Amino acid sequence: MFKSLNRIRAAFAQASKRRRTMRELNELPPETRKDIGWPESGEVDEIRLPF
């Protein structure tokens, strides 16, 4: 039971980290995003949790 809870907690932590990273990348100036190959701000796919 605790293994399952730890996996769920880890999945939430990973999803949170991805959201934070995507938000930070989207806040960069357009020129910088273009230089690093980050797509233009538009509809971003929702991060799906594995459960």
Number of C-alpha atoms within 10 A of each C-alpha: 5 7 8 9 10 11 13 15 12 12 16 15 12 13 16 13 12 13 14 12 12 13 11 10 17 17 11 12 9 14 10 11 16 12 8 9 9 15 12 11 11 7 6 10 6 7 10 9 10 9 6
